[in-house]
Amino acid sequence: GWELTRVFREKLLHHRHRDRLQLYFGHRAQDFLQQGDTVIGARGVREADGTPFIAMATHTIVATGGINGNLHKVRQHWHRDWGKPPAVILNGSHRYALGDLHEATERINGQVANLDLQWNYAAGIRHPQARKPHHGLSLVPCKTALWLNARGQRIGPRPLVTGYDTRYLLSRICAQEEQYSWQLLNYKIACKEFAISGSEYNPAIRDKKTLPFILSVLRGNKPLVDQVLAECEDVIAADTLPDLVDKMNALTGQALVQLPLLEQAVRDYDASIEAGPPYHDEQQQLIQKARQWRGDKARTANMAKIGDPKAGPFIAIREFVLSRKSLGGIQTDLSCRVLSKAPEPAAQQPIPGLYAIGEAAGFGGGGMHGHRSLEGTFLGGVVITARVAAAAILGKTLDA
């Protein structure tokens, strides 16, 4: 993110071989140049005016990200486990992660694999200051919130709780008739648990302000909750459940949310807390387990009732599926050289002069993670593939 880009930029601009570096912003590469079977560069257009350009190179490295900024491709390669793609998918990927050079790779007989292996999220809301079509924000869903379907019924039979299996959450949301969801909580819980992924809404982390970050953990992030309530159409509040249901139905333009279902969900959840341990509600059991780790304990409410009259108002968050990362991509060998298409894997050959790294290569090889990954492990694949490609180009062996 933010800090990685800043550090990388500084290292490039102050490198001892800075005179060899040329930066071309606003240039969109669309195809590879070839001499025989060897890739000798790329061609494309300047985005400002459409003027064609050609860039020649002995070695060409594709580092253009995945396909998940292109919602057409996301739908085209939607995994069969998730059924049909939802009517609304928000874009939580980079606007340039379009898959242009995946297509260009296929045009020169390069192999692209596993594009249905996508790391998408179940909890996206519309960005209040959208900078691209269907721009979405990725929430870190509140563990204490009740996850409901479009009718206001708690999704089951196992309750949905974040932090355990992202792919399972997505599959359960996609299995719902309307393929979007609501999270129901109260203001006090939101101040303790609500978070948005990314540097834009985490200035204390982004700007390395330790004290404000610690205070936000200890006291809760009230300013963020107030901001999204004021700015985001998908986050609404009301003092009573009947008023909240009216607002939820007004937002969708459909009278889908049923008050008795909401009231029953809150009543059952709170009754389990009232009965005390051992809690029969599985969501509360998972919250207990999460709070055994210091990091989750600091950011997760301790057996908080949704209907606590002192913790209001009630908050409902409408959440859509959000596209994020590509776990598949351009297939490479262990030196990050792009491999050709072939009837059998053993017959694949490296395309001379062409390499792929990072998310463009599915974080390594065309999909090293498989169907799932652990949050926080993606950057490692980006860094290691870049180092491997650089070492291969220099004819060196990468040190451990």
C-alpha positions as CSV (number, residue, x, y, z in Angstrom):
1,G,0.0,0.0,0.0
2,W,0.9,3.5,0.8
3,E,4.1,3.1,2.7
4,L,5.4,0.3,0.5
5,T,5.0,2.6,-2.5
6,R,6.7,5.5,-0.8
7,V,9.7,3.4,0.2
8,F,10.0,1.7,-3.2
9,R,9.8,5.1,-4.9
10,E,12.6,6.5,-2.7
11,K,14.8,3.5,-3.3
12,L,14.4,3.8,-7.1
13,L,15.0,7.5,-7.2
14,H,18.1,7.3,-5.1
15,H,19.5,4.1,-6.5
16,R,23.2,4.2,-7.6
17,H,22.0,3.4,-11.2
18,R,19.3,6.0,-11.2
19,D,20.5,7.2,-14.6
20,R,19.3,3.9,-16.1
21,L,15.7,4.3,-14.9
22,Q,13.0,5.8,-17.1
23,L,9.5,6.2,-15.8
24,Y,6.5,6.6,-18.2
25,F,3.3,7.3,-16.5
26,G,0.0,7.3,-18.3
27,H,1.2,4.7,-20.8
28,R,-1.1,1.6,-21.2
29,A,0.7,-1.4,-22.6
30,Q,-1.6,-3.6,-24.7
31,D,0.5,-6.0,-26.7
32,F,3.9,-7.6,-26.8
33,L,6.5,-7.0,-29.6
34,Q,8.1,-10.2,-30.9
35,Q,11.0,-11.0,-33.1
36,G,10.4,-14.6,-34.0
37,D,9.3,-16.3,-30.7
38,T,11.2,-13.8,-28.5
39,V,9.5,-11.0,-26.8
40,I,11.4,-7.7,-27.4
41,G,9.2,-5.2,-25.7
42,A,5.6,-3.9,-25.7
43,R,3.4,-1.5,-27.4
44,G,0.3,0.4,-26.4
45,V,-1.2,3.9,-26.2
46,R,-0.8,7.1,-24.1
47,E,-3.9,7.3,-22.0
48,A,-4.2,11.1,-22.3
49,D,-4.6,11.2,-26.1
50,G,-4.4,7.7,-27.5
51,T,-1.0,8.3,-29.2
52,P,0.7,4.9,-29.9
53,F,4.0,4.1,-28.2
54,I,6.6,1.3,-28.5
55,A,9.0,0.3,-25.7
56,M,11.9,-2.0,-26.6
57,A,13.5,-4.3,-24.1
58,T,15.8,-7.3,-23.8
59,H,13.6,-8.6,-21.0
60,T,9.9,-7.7,-20.5
61,I,8.3,-8.3,-17.1
62,V,4.5,-8.3,-16.6
63,A,3.7,-6.7,-13.2
64,T,0.3,-5.3,-14.0
65,G,-1.7,-6.9,-11.2
66,G,-4.6,-9.3,-11.6
67,I,-8.0,-9.2,-13.4
68,N,-10.2,-8.1,-10.5
69,G,-10.4,-4.5,-11.4
70,N,-12.3,-5.7,-14.5
71,L,-15.8,-6.7,-13.3
72,H,-16.6,-8.2,-16.7
73,K,-13.6,-10.6,-16.3
74,V,-14.6,-11.3,-12.7
75,R,-18.0,-12.4,-13.8
76,Q,-16.6,-14.3,-16.8
77,H,-14.4,-16.4,-14.6
78,W,-16.7,-16.7,-11.6
79,H,-16.0,-19.9,-9.7
80,R,-18.6,-22.6,-10.1
81,D,-18.7,-23.2,-6.3
82,W,-20.3,-19.7,-5.9
83,G,-23.1,-20.3,-8.4
84,K,-24.1,-17.4,-10.6
85,P,-22.4,-14.0,-10.1
86,P,-24.4,-11.5,-8.0
87,A,-26.3,-8.7,-9.8
88,V,-24.1,-6.2,-7.8
89,I,-20.4,-6.7,-7.4
90,L,-18.4,-3.8,-6.1
91,N,-14.9,-3.1,-7.3
92,G,-12.3,-3.2,-4.5
93,S,-9.3,-3.8,-6.8
94,H,-7.0,-1.4,-8.5
95,R,-8.6,0.4,-11.5
96,Y,-5.7,-0.7,-13.7
97,A,-6.0,-4.4,-12.7
98,L,-7.8,-5.0,-16.0
99,G,-6.2,-8.2,-17.3
100,D,-5.0,-6.5,-20.6
101,L,-1.6,-8.3,-20.5
102,H,-3.2,-11.6,-19.6
103,E,-5.0,-11.3,-22.9
104,A,-1.9,-10.2,-24.6
105,T,0.0,-13.2,-23.2
106,E,-2.6,-15.6,-24.6
107,R,-2.4,-13.9,-28.0
108,I,1.3,-14.9,-28.2
109,N,0.5,-18.5,-27.1
110,G,1.3,-17.9,-23.4
111,Q,-0.6,-19.9,-20.8
112,V,-3.0,-18.1,-18.4
113,A,-4.4,-20.4,-15.7
114,N,-6.8,-20.5,-12.8
115,L,-8.6,-17.2,-13.3
116,D,-11.6,-18.6,-11.4
117,L,-9.4,-18.7,-8.3
118,Q,-10.3,-15.2,-6.9
119,W,-10.0,-13.8,-3.4
120,N,-13.1,-11.7,-3.2
121,Y,-14.8,-10.4,0.0
122,A,-18.4,-10.7,1.3
123,A,-18.5,-7.3,3.0
124,G,-18.2,-4.4,0.6
125,I,-20.0,-1.1,0.8
126,R,-20.2,1.7,-1.8
127,H,-17.4,4.2,-1.6
128,P,-19.0,7.6,-0.8
129,Q,-16.5,9.4,-3.0
130,A,-16.3,6.9,-5.8
131,R,-13.3,7.3,-8.2
132,K,-14.3,4.5,-10.6
133,P,-17.5,2.6,-11.6
134,H,-18.9,0.5,-8.8
135,H,-16.1,1.6,-6.4
136,G,-16.4,-0.3,-3.2
137,L,-14.7,-0.3,0.3
138,S,-13.7,-3.5,1.9
139,L,-15.0,-3.7,5.5
140,V,-13.3,-5.7,8.3
141,P,-16.7,-7.1,9.3
142,C,-17.7,-6.7,13.0
143,K,-17.5,-10.1,14.8
144,T,-20.4,-9.2,17.1
145,A,-22.7,-8.1,14.3
146,L,-25.5,-10.4,13.2
147,W,-25.1,-11.4,9.6
148,L,-28.6,-11.4,7.9
149,N,-30.0,-12.1,4.5
150,A,-32.0,-9.7,2.4
151,R,-35.2,-10.5,4.4
152,G,-33.5,-9.8,7.8
153,Q,-33.1,-13.5,8.7
154,R,-29.9,-14.6,10.3
155,I,-27.9,-16.6,7.8
156,G,-27.3,-20.2,9.0
157,P,-27.3,-22.9,10.0
158,R,-23.8,-21.9,11.1
159,P,-23.6,-18.1,11.9
160,L,-21.3,-16.1,9.8
161,V,-18.3,-14.7,11.6
162,T,-15.3,-13.0,10.0
163,G,-11.7,-14.0,10.6
164,Y,-12.1,-17.7,10.1
165,D,-12.8,-18.6,6.4
166,T,-13.2,-15.7,3.9
167,R,-14.1,-18.0,1.1
168,Y,-16.9,-19.7,3.1
169,L,-18.4,-16.3,3.9
170,L,-18.5,-15.5,0.2
171,S,-20.0,-18.8,-0.7
172,R,-22.8,-18.4,1.9
173,I,-23.7,-14.9,0.7
174,C,-23.8,-16.0,-2.9
175,A,-26.1,-18.9,-2.0
176,Q,-28.7,-16.4,-0.7
177,E,-31.5,-15.5,-3.1
178,E,-30.7,-11.8,-3.3
179,Q,-26.9,-12.4,-3.0
180,Y,-26.2,-9.5,-0.7
181,S,-26.5,-9.2,3.1
182,W,-27.0,-7.0,6.1
183,Q,-25.0,-6.8,9.3
184,L,-27.0,-5.7,12.4
185,L,-25.3,-4.2,15.4
186,N,-25.4,-1.2,17.6
187,Y,-23.4,2.0,17.9
188,K,-21.3,0.9,20.9
189,I,-20.3,-2.3,19.1
190,A,-19.5,-0.4,15.9
191,C,-17.2,2.0,17.8
192,K,-15.3,-0.9,19.2
193,E,-15.2,-3.2,16.1
194,F,-15.9,-1.3,12.9
195,A,-13.0,-0.9,10.5
196,I,-12.3,-0.4,6.8
197,S,-9.4,-2.0,5.0
198,G,-6.8,0.2,3.4
199,S,-4.7,3.3,4.0
200,E,-7.5,5.8,3.0
201,Y,-9.5,5.2,6.2
202,N,-6.6,4.3,8.5
203,P,-4.6,7.6,8.7
204,A,-3.0,6.8,12.0
205,I,-1.5,3.6,10.6
206,R,-0.7,5.2,7.2
207,D,1.0,8.2,8.7
208,K,2.7,6.2,11.5
209,K,1.0,8.1,14.3
210,T,1.4,5.6,17.1
211,L,-0.5,7.4,19.9
212,P,-3.7,8.0,17.8
213,F,-3.6,4.4,16.7
214,I,-3.3,3.1,20.2
215,L,-6.1,5.4,21.4
216,S,-8.4,4.2,18.6
217,V,-7.8,0.6,19.7
218,L,-8.4,1.3,23.4
219,R,-11.3,3.8,23.0
220,G,-12.8,2.7,19.7
221,N,-13.0,4.5,16.4
222,K,-16.0,6.7,16.9
223,P,-14.9,9.3,14.2
224,L,-14.9,6.6,11.6
225,V,-18.3,5.3,12.6
226,D,-19.7,8.8,12.5
227,Q,-18.1,9.4,9.1
228,V,-19.6,6.4,7.4
229,L,-23.0,7.1,9.0
230,A,-22.9,10.6,7.5
231,E,-21.5,9.7,4.1
232,C,-22.2,6.2,3.1
233,E,-25.7,5.2,1.8
234,D,-25.2,1.6,2.9
235,V,-24.8,2.4,6.6
236,I,-27.9,3.4,8.4
237,A,-29.0,3.9,12.0
238,A,-32.3,4.2,14.0
239,D,-33.3,4.2,17.6
240,T,-35.7,1.3,17.2
241,L,-35.9,-1.8,15.2
242,P,-39.2,-0.8,13.5
243,D,-37.6,2.5,12.3
244,L,-34.5,0.6,11.2
245,V,-36.5,-1.8,9.1
246,D,-38.3,1.1,7.5
247,K,-35.0,2.7,6.5
248,M,-33.6,-0.7,5.3
249,N,-36.6,-1.2,3.0
250,A,-36.5,2.4,1.8
251,L,-32.8,2.0,0.9
252,T,-33.5,-1.1,-1.3
253,G,-36.8,0.1,-2.6
254,Q,-38.3,-3.3,-1.7
255,A,-40.2,-4.4,1.3
256,L,-38.0,-7.4,1.8
257,V,-36.8,-6.9,5.4
258,Q,-39.3,-8.4,7.9
259,L,-39.4,-6.9,11.3
260,P,-40.3,-10.1,13.1
261,L,-37.2,-11.8,11.7
262,L,-34.9,-9.0,12.9
263,E,-36.6,-9.0,16.3
264,Q,-36.2,-12.8,16.7
265,A,-32.5,-12.7,15.7
266,V,-31.8,-10.0,18.3
267,R,-33.9,-11.7,21.0
268,D,-32.2,-15.1,20.5
269,Y,-28.7,-13.7,20.4
270,D,-29.2,-11.5,23.5
271,A,-30.9,-14.4,25.4
272,S,-27.9,-16.6,24.9
273,I,-25.7,-13.9,26.5
274,E,-28.1,-13.4,29.3
275,A,-28.0,-17.1,30.1
276,G,-24.3,-16.9,30.5
277,P,-21.5,-19.4,29.7
278,P,-21.2,-21.9,28.3
279,Y,-22.8,-19.9,25.5
280,H,-25.0,-22.0,23.2
281,D,-24.8,-19.5,20.3
282,E,-21.9,-20.6,18.0
283,Q,-21.1,-17.0,17.1
284,Q,-20.5,-16.2,20.8
285,Q,-18.3,-19.3,21.1
286,L,-16.2,-18.1,18.2
287,I,-16.0,-14.6,19.7
288,Q,-14.7,-16.2,22.9
289,K,-12.0,-18.0,21.0
290,A,-11.0,-14.9,19.1
291,R,-10.7,-12.9,22.3
292,Q,-8.1,-15.4,23.5
293,W,-5.6,-13.6,21.2
294,R,-4.6,-10.2,22.4
295,G,-5.1,-8.5,19.0
296,D,-8.7,-9.7,18.6
297,K,-9.4,-9.1,22.3
298,A,-8.6,-5.4,21.9
299,R,-10.9,-5.0,18.9
300,T,-13.8,-7.3,19.8
301,A,-16.6,-6.5,22.2
302,N,-17.0,-8.8,25.2
303,M,-20.3,-10.6,24.9
304,A,-22.2,-7.4,24.0
305,K,-26.0,-7.6,23.5
306,I,-27.3,-6.2,20.2
307,G,-30.5,-4.8,21.9
308,D,-28.7,-3.1,24.8
309,P,-30.8,0.1,25.3
310,K,-27.7,2.0,26.5
311,A,-25.7,1.0,23.4
312,G,-27.9,2.5,20.6
313,P,-28.8,3.5,18.1
314,F,-29.1,0.3,16.1
315,I,-27.0,0.2,12.9
316,A,-27.6,-1.8,9.7
317,I,-24.9,-2.2,7.1
318,R,-25.9,-3.3,3.6
319,E,-23.0,-5.4,2.2
320,F,-22.2,-6.5,-1.3
321,V,-19.7,-8.9,-2.7
322,L,-16.5,-7.0,-3.4
323,S,-13.9,-8.0,-6.0
324,R,-10.3,-8.0,-4.7
325,K,-7.4,-10.2,-5.7
326,S,-6.6,-12.8,-8.5
327,L,-5.2,-16.0,-7.1
328,G,-4.7,-17.3,-10.7
329,G,-2.8,-15.6,-13.5
330,I,-0.1,-15.9,-16.1
331,Q,1.7,-19.3,-15.7
332,T,5.4,-19.3,-15.2
333,D,8.2,-21.6,-14.3
334,L,10.4,-21.4,-11.2
335,S,12.4,-18.6,-12.8
336,C,9.2,-16.5,-13.4
337,R,9.5,-17.1,-17.2
338,V,6.1,-17.1,-18.9
339,L,5.2,-20.6,-20.2
340,S,3.7,-21.4,-23.5
341,K,0.4,-23.3,-24.1
342,A,0.8,-27.0,-24.8
343,P,-1.3,-30.1,-24.9
344,E,0.6,-31.4,-21.8
345,P,2.4,-29.5,-19.0
346,A,5.6,-31.3,-19.8
347,A,5.6,-29.9,-23.3
348,Q,5.4,-26.3,-22.1
349,Q,8.3,-24.1,-22.9
350,P,9.4,-20.6,-21.6
351,I,8.6,-17.7,-24.0
352,P,12.0,-16.1,-24.5
353,G,12.3,-12.6,-23.1
354,L,9.0,-12.6,-21.1
355,Y,8.5,-12.8,-17.4
356,A,5.5,-12.4,-15.0
357,I,5.6,-11.6,-11.3
358,G,3.2,-10.7,-8.5
359,E,-0.5,-10.8,-8.8
360,A,-0.2,-10.9,-12.6
361,A,1.3,-14.4,-12.1
362,G,-1.2,-15.4,-9.4
363,F,1.5,-14.5,-6.8
364,G,3.7,-17.1,-8.3
365,G,3.5,-19.7,-11.1
366,G,0.0,-18.9,-12.1
367,G,-1.7,-19.6,-8.8
368,M,0.6,-20.7,-5.9
369,H,-2.1,-20.2,-3.2
370,G,-4.8,-22.4,-4.6
371,H,-8.4,-21.7,-3.6
372,R,-7.6,-20.0,-0.3
373,S,-4.9,-17.9,1.3
374,L,-4.2,-16.3,4.7
375,E,-4.6,-12.6,4.9
376,G,-1.3,-10.9,5.0
377,T,0.5,-13.5,2.8
378,F,0.0,-11.9,-0.6
379,L,2.8,-9.4,-0.4
380,G,5.3,-12.2,0.2
381,G,4.5,-13.7,-3.2
382,V,4.9,-10.3,-4.9
383,V,8.3,-9.7,-3.4
384,I,9.7,-13.2,-3.9
385,T,8.6,-13.4,-7.6
386,A,10.2,-10.0,-8.3
387,R,13.5,-11.1,-6.7
388,V,13.4,-14.5,-8.5
389,A,12.8,-12.8,-11.9
390,A,15.6,-10.3,-11.3
391,A,18.0,-13.0,-10.3
392,A,17.1,-15.1,-13.4
393,I,17.6,-12.1,-15.7
394,L,21.0,-11.6,-14.2
395,G,21.9,-15.2,-14.4
396,K,22.2,-15.5,-10.7
397,T,20.9,-17.8,-8.0
398,L,18.6,-16.2,-5.5
399,D,20.1,-16.4,-2.0
400,A,18.0,-17.8,0.8
